[in-house]
Amino acid sequence: MKEFIHNKVRVIDDLFVEFNRVQKLFTGKSFDFEHRFNTFLTKLSDYFENRGESSKESEVLRIRNMLQTVKRGFDPSKMEKISSGKGELLWGFSYNGIESLGLLLQEVYKREISKLEEGEEILSNLILNLYQQGVLTDAKLKDLDAIPKIEVFWNYLLTQNGSISVINKKLLTNLIPEDIFLLIEKIVYKITTQ
């Protein structure tokens, strides 16, 4: 099932905000770091589990397990009991986990943003083409100032032009209609405010 990409990007943005807070706690060597990091790992693991992204959930769980192993006095890299320096080792593995999570979140974010950018490029070209052909006028563009109006206009275009239906099918491979309407709104706003 496809998701509302705009919402997914917003959720990932929120995860980044929380992740940055955790990183600041790490940098400040805060006593609250361990608790907040574990809470964040749980939240991120649940997020990936709910989305059905098992490989990403597995990576988060691997980090959690690695940190739990250190807390129990065992070095997961050497597979031996820790005799001293458990706190330093925990900070080191926490840093490793933070680095891995940063890359993981960046990967997810970039993938979703690229879907929106690709859709925006396709729709920008289409709208400019319709404008050049006279199908869209300045007045019509200014009238497309709300999502319901954009939806009605888009559905009208789909019934009038077979090539737009093909473009719509391509867009629907990554996006849902609500994403398309929001992208059209963004493009129309850019054009009408120039």
Sine and cosine of phi, psi and omega as CSV:
sin_phi,cos_phi,sin_psi,cos_psi,sin_omega,cos_omega
0.00,0.00,0.76,-0.65,0.02,-1.00
-0.97,0.24,0.48,-0.88,-0.04,-1.00
-0.93,-0.36,0.28,-0.96,0.10,-1.00
-0.96,0.27,0.98,-0.19,-0.14,-0.99
-0.88,0.47,-0.63,0.78,0.02,-1.00
-0.85,0.52,-0.65,0.76,0.03,-1.00
-0.94,0.35,-0.65,0.76,0.00,-1.00
-0.88,0.48,-0.67,0.75,0.03,-1.00
-0.89,0.45,-0.65,0.76,0.03,-1.00
-0.89,0.45,-0.67,0.74,0.03,-1.00
-0.90,0.45,-0.68,0.74,0.02,-1.00
-0.91,0.42,-0.62,0.78,0.09,-1.00
-0.85,0.52,-0.69,0.72,0.03,-1.00
-0.89,0.45,-0.63,0.77,0.05,-1.00
-0.90,0.44,-0.62,0.78,0.04,-1.00
-0.89,0.45,-0.65,0.76,0.02,-1.00
-0.86,0.50,-0.73,0.69,0.01,-1.00
-0.92,0.40,-0.65,0.76,0.02,-1.00
-0.88,0.48,-0.66,0.75,0.03,-1.00
-0.90,0.43,-0.59,0.81,0.07,-1.00
-0.89,0.46,-0.68,0.73,0.03,-1.00
-0.89,0.46,-0.67,0.74,0.02,-1.00
-0.89,0.46,-0.62,0.79,0.04,-1.00
-0.91,0.41,-0.60,0.80,0.07,-1.00
-0.90,0.43,-0.63,0.77,0.03,-1.00
-0.89,0.45,-0.75,0.66,-0.01,-1.00
-0.87,0.49,-0.62,0.78,0.00,-1.00
-0.99,0.13,0.04,1.00,-0.03,-1.00
0.78,0.63,0.67,0.74,-0.03,-1.00
-0.94,0.35,0.56,-0.83,0.07,-1.00
-0.95,0.33,-0.33,0.94,0.01,-1.00
-0.99,0.13,-0.16,0.99,-0.07,-1.00
-0.83,0.56,-0.78,0.62,-0.11,-0.99
-0.84,0.54,-0.72,0.69,0.00,-1.00
-0.90,0.44,-0.74,0.67,-0.03,-1.00
-0.91,0.41,-0.60,0.80,0.02,-1.00
-0.91,0.41,-0.68,0.73,0.01,-1.00
-0.91,0.42,-0.64,0.77,0.05,-1.00
-0.89,0.46,-0.68,0.73,0.02,-1.00
-0.90,0.43,-0.68,0.73,0.02,-1.00
-0.88,0.48,-0.66,0.75,0.04,-1.00
-0.89,0.45,-0.72,0.70,0.00,-1.00
-0.88,0.48,-0.70,0.71,-0.02,-1.00
-0.92,0.39,-0.66,0.75,0.05,-1.00
-0.88,0.48,-0.71,0.71,0.03,-1.00
-0.89,0.46,-0.64,0.77,0.01,-1.00
-0.86,0.50,-0.76,0.65,-0.01,-1.00
-0.92,0.38,-0.59,0.80,0.03,-1.00
-0.89,0.45,-0.71,0.70,-0.01,-1.00
-0.90,0.43,-0.47,0.88,0.02,-1.00
-1.00,0.05,-0.14,0.99,0.00,-1.00
0.98,0.21,0.37,0.93,0.02,-1.00
-0.99,-0.12,0.99,0.16,-0.12,-0.99
-0.89,0.46,-0.62,0.79,-0.05,-1.00
-0.92,0.39,-0.63,0.78,0.02,-1.00
-0.96,0.29,-0.62,0.78,0.08,-1.00
-0.87,0.49,-0.66,0.75,0.00,-1.00
-0.88,0.48,-0.64,0.77,0.02,-1.00
-0.90,0.43,-0.67,0.74,0.02,-1.00
-0.91,0.41,-0.68,0.74,0.03,-1.00
-0.90,0.43,-0.58,0.82,0.04,-1.00
-0.87,0.48,-0.68,0.73,0.02,-1.00
-0.91,0.42,-0.70,0.71,0.03,-1.00
-0.86,0.50,-0.71,0.71,-0.01,-1.00
-0.91,0.42,-0.62,0.78,0.03,-1.00
-0.87,0.49,-0.71,0.70,0.00,-1.00
-0.93,0.38,-0.63,0.78,0.04,-1.00
-0.90,0.44,-0.60,0.80,0.02,-1.00
-0.90,0.44,-0.67,0.74,0.03,-1.00
-0.91,0.42,-0.68,0.73,0.00,-1.00
-0.87,0.49,-0.51,0.86,0.01,-1.00
-0.99,0.12,0.04,1.00,0.09,-1.00
1.00,0.01,0.47,0.88,-0.02,-1.00
-0.76,-0.64,0.74,-0.68,0.00,-1.00
-1.00,0.08,0.94,-0.34,-0.05,-1.00
-0.93,0.36,-0.35,0.94,-0.02,-1.00
-0.99,0.13,-0.59,0.81,-0.02,-1.00
-0.99,-0.15,-0.19,0.98,-0.02,-1.00
0.85,0.52,0.71,0.71,0.05,-1.00
-0.60,-0.80,0.33,-0.94,-0.02,-1.00
-0.93,0.38,0.61,-0.79,0.02,-1.00
-1.00,0.06,0.83,-0.55,0.02,-1.00
-1.00,-0.05,-0.53,0.85,0.05,-1.00
-0.41,-0.91,0.33,-0.94,0.04,-1.00
0.98,0.20,0.47,0.88,-0.02,-1.00
-0.88,0.48,-0.64,0.77,0.00,-1.00
-0.88,0.47,-0.71,0.70,0.02,-1.00
-0.90,0.43,-0.62,0.78,0.01,-1.00
-0.91,0.41,-0.64,0.77,0.03,-1.00
-0.89,0.46,-0.67,0.74,0.04,-1.00
-0.89,0.46,-0.64,0.77,0.01,-1.00
-0.90,0.43,-0.71,0.70,0.02,-1.00
-0.94,0.33,-0.50,0.87,0.08,-1.00
-0.90,0.43,-0.68,0.73,0.04,-1.00
-0.86,0.50,-0.71,0.70,0.03,-1.00
-0.85,0.53,-0.70,0.72,0.02,-1.00
-0.90,0.44,-0.66,0.75,0.02,-1.00
-0.88,0.48,-0.69,0.72,0.02,-1.00
-0.87,0.49,-0.72,0.70,0.00,-1.00
-0.89,0.46,-0.68,0.73,0.00,-1.00
-0.92,0.40,-0.61,0.79,0.04,-1.00
-0.86,0.51,-0.70,0.71,0.03,-1.00
-0.91,0.41,-0.65,0.76,-0.01,-1.00
-0.89,0.45,-0.74,0.68,0.01,-1.00
-0.90,0.43,-0.65,0.76,0.04,-1.00
-0.87,0.50,-0.68,0.74,-0.01,-1.00
-0.88,0.48,-0.74,0.68,-0.01,-1.00
-0.90,0.45,-0.71,0.71,-0.02,-1.00
-0.88,0.47,-0.74,0.67,-0.02,-1.00
-0.88,0.48,-0.63,0.78,-0.01,-1.00
-0.89,0.46,-0.69,0.72,-0.03,-1.00
-0.95,0.30,-0.65,0.76,0.03,-1.00
-0.89,0.46,-0.62,0.78,-0.01,-1.00
-0.90,0.43,-0.54,0.84,0.07,-1.00
-0.90,0.44,-0.69,0.72,0.01,-1.00
-0.92,0.38,-0.65,0.76,0.01,-1.00
-0.90,0.44,-0.66,0.75,0.03,-1.00
-0.89,0.45,-0.70,0.71,0.04,-1.00
-0.89,0.46,-0.65,0.76,0.00,-1.00
-0.91,0.43,-0.64,0.77,0.01,-1.00
-0.90,0.43,-0.71,0.71,0.01,-1.00
-0.88,0.48,-0.73,0.68,-0.04,-1.00
-0.93,0.36,-0.58,0.81,0.05,-1.00
-0.87,0.49,-0.73,0.68,0.02,-1.00
-0.88,0.47,-0.66,0.75,0.00,-1.00
-0.90,0.44,-0.74,0.68,-0.04,-1.00
-0.90,0.43,-0.67,0.74,0.04,-1.00
-0.91,0.42,-0.61,0.79,0.04,-1.00
-0.90,0.44,-0.70,0.71,0.03,-1.00
-0.90,0.44,-0.57,0.82,0.03,-1.00
-0.92,0.39,-0.69,0.73,0.01,-1.00
-0.90,0.43,-0.57,0.82,-0.01,-1.00
-0.98,0.18,-0.15,0.99,0.00,-1.00
1.00,0.03,-0.01,1.00,0.04,-1.00
-0.92,0.39,-0.61,0.79,0.08,-1.00
-0.95,-0.30,0.74,-0.67,0.06,-1.00
-0.91,-0.42,0.15,-0.99,0.06,-1.00
-0.85,0.52,-0.66,0.75,-0.01,-1.00
-0.90,0.43,-0.69,0.72,0.00,-1.00
-0.91,0.42,-0.65,0.76,0.03,-1.00
-0.87,0.49,-0.68,0.73,0.00,-1.00
-0.92,0.39,-0.48,0.88,0.02,-1.00
-0.96,0.29,-0.39,0.92,0.00,-1.00
-0.99,0.11,0.91,0.42,-0.11,-0.99
-0.96,-0.29,0.14,0.99,0.01,-1.00
-0.53,-0.85,0.49,-0.87,-0.04,-1.00
-0.84,0.55,-0.70,0.71,0.02,-1.00
-0.86,0.52,-0.62,0.78,0.04,-1.00
-0.92,0.39,-0.64,0.77,0.02,-1.00
-0.90,0.43,-0.67,0.74,0.01,-1.00
-0.88,0.48,-0.70,0.71,0.02,-1.00
-0.89,0.46,-0.71,0.70,0.00,-1.00
-0.90,0.44,-0.69,0.73,0.00,-1.00
-0.88,0.47,-0.71,0.71,0.00,-1.00
-0.91,0.42,-0.56,0.83,0.09,-1.00
-0.90,0.44,-0.73,0.68,0.01,-1.00
-0.86,0.52,-0.64,0.77,-0.02,-1.00
-0.88,0.48,-0.56,0.83,0.00,-1.00
-0.99,0.17,-0.35,0.94,-0.09,-1.00
-1.00,-0.07,-0.39,0.92,-0.17,-0.99
-0.65,-0.76,0.89,-0.45,-0.02,-1.00
-0.90,0.43,-0.56,0.83,-0.01,-1.00
-0.94,0.34,-0.50,0.87,0.07,-1.00
-0.94,0.34,-0.55,0.83,0.07,-1.00
-0.89,0.46,-0.60,0.80,0.05,-1.00
-0.92,0.39,-0.67,0.74,0.05,-1.00
-0.88,0.48,-0.66,0.75,0.02,-1.00
-0.87,0.49,-0.67,0.74,0.02,-1.00
-0.89,0.45,-0.64,0.77,0.05,-1.00
-0.90,0.45,-0.71,0.71,0.02,-1.00
-0.88,0.48,-0.61,0.79,-0.04,-1.00
-0.95,0.31,-0.12,0.99,0.08,-1.00
-0.94,0.35,-0.46,0.89,-0.01,-1.00
-0.87,-0.49,-0.39,0.92,-0.15,-0.99
-0.87,-0.49,0.29,-0.96,0.16,-0.99
-0.96,-0.26,0.27,-0.96,-0.06,-1.00
-0.80,0.60,-0.62,0.79,-0.01,-1.00
-0.88,0.48,-0.61,0.79,0.08,-1.00
-0.89,0.46,-0.69,0.72,-0.01,-1.00
-0.87,0.49,-0.70,0.71,-0.02,-1.00
-0.90,0.44,-0.65,0.76,0.03,-1.00
-0.91,0.41,-0.61,0.80,0.04,-1.00
-0.92,0.39,-0.67,0.75,0.04,-1.00
-0.88,0.47,-0.67,0.74,0.03,-1.00
-0.86,0.52,-0.69,0.73,0.00,-1.00
-0.89,0.45,-0.70,0.71,-0.02,-1.00
-0.91,0.41,-0.72,0.70,0.00,-1.00
-0.88,0.48,-0.66,0.75,0.02,-1.00
-0.88,0.48,-0.69,0.72,0.02,-1.00
-0.87,0.49,-0.68,0.73,-0.05,-1.00
-0.93,0.37,-0.68,0.73,-0.09,-1.00
-0.98,0.20,-0.28,0.96,0.00,-1.00
-0.99,-0.16,0.10,0.99,0.02,-1.00
-0.99,0.13,0.00,0.00,0.00,0.00
